[in-house]
């Protein structure tokens, strides 16, 4: 109350004085929406969010934990656990489909993807740390040797072992209390004291069925299928619900699948959708539901006849920016877009296919046009590796697909990155959807 102002006296004569409104002000409502949408995107970027690594984001998630849990359950069927005492939040993200283009990556060097050996060591290390959370690198290596056949006399084995430990450190599930972890790569006599956070270790895996509940007789493929199953939908991994499930159950399955694709995938191509998903997306209510969920997450939804793309204007949830000055592979991928989306004489864009030979020629043409570019990748198999990285990027972003002969096919969303101006014609490619 400003100085000199008199307090409002209550009306004692029974006159119709309106009661104070309990509705939040427009500015407060906008602020609340902005905080919640940022919290959604923070969790999408860091499904295991640690208070120590990002205290501001963690406070935001704690403040809106109830709303966030309801949002992710209704939108994607994902559970959210917020452990304030242990200082972390875990979003149990499950993809709509298994995506081999987004593996766990090493935290050193060129961030190469984990191979089978590193995944094996990671699992065995986690199992051992749950039983003995305080240990040393040497003791931990000795404990997993019997099951993993770990040969610590070989540097390649020690490197794979350290890569598994560094992944856990990055998630906040393991801490080096003393010593230098990377020194173990150079010598098996080096050591370091390790302390594990068992609460986080138990939250790393998010299958609907606990791995310990699977029969020992299952083969690897069957075990993976069982872990991917989500019994709440009454279907197996990747299966569409049948008509006997009822319309509501089918719609819930379709909503969650589409929600996962929009929030977690770079682009949603209509040709990749199953019958139930495509039907729900084509309905007025389904399209409106998806728009509302994207808006609540602070994402801008680009809708075309061939697919949907959710854009984060602040890049909070963006893990791979494209286009971006992020290296030679990114630059080559953008240059290949001109070859994969040629412009016809009438000005219309066309999706093209490059054979393996045409792809090699396209890369060589780029190297010839820019002789001072990518100097370190011109000798021996360098151009081949550069081409593979560029195509990997386009495939991972849903902008292209490979064929069995080593060629690459453009997908509709790649047309938005075509450098030359174009006039769009025809009813299919990037047609606006009302």
Buried (B, 14 or more C-beta within 10 A) or exposed (E): EEEEEEEEEEEEEEEEEEEEEEEEEEEEEEEBEEBBBBBBBBBBBBBBBBBEBBEEBBEBBBBBBEBBBEBBEBBBBBBBBBBEEBBBBBBBBBBBEEEEEBEBBBEEEEEEBBEEBBBBBBBBBBBBBEEEBEBBBBBBBBBBBEEBEBEBEEEEBBBBBBBBBBBBBBBBBBEBEEBEBBBBBEEBEBBBBBEBBBBBBEBBEBBBBEEEEBEEEEEEEEBBBBBBBBEEBBBEEEEBBEEEBEEEBBBBBBBBBBBBBBBBBBBBBBEBBBEBBBBBBEEEEBBEBBBEBBEBBBBEBBBBBBBBBBEBEEEBBBEEEBEEEEBBBBBBBBBBBBBBBBBEEEEBBBBBBBEBEBBBEBBEEBBEEEEEEBEEBEEEEBBEEBBBBBBBBBBBBBBBBBEEEBBBBBBBBBBBBBEEEBEEEEEEBBEEEE
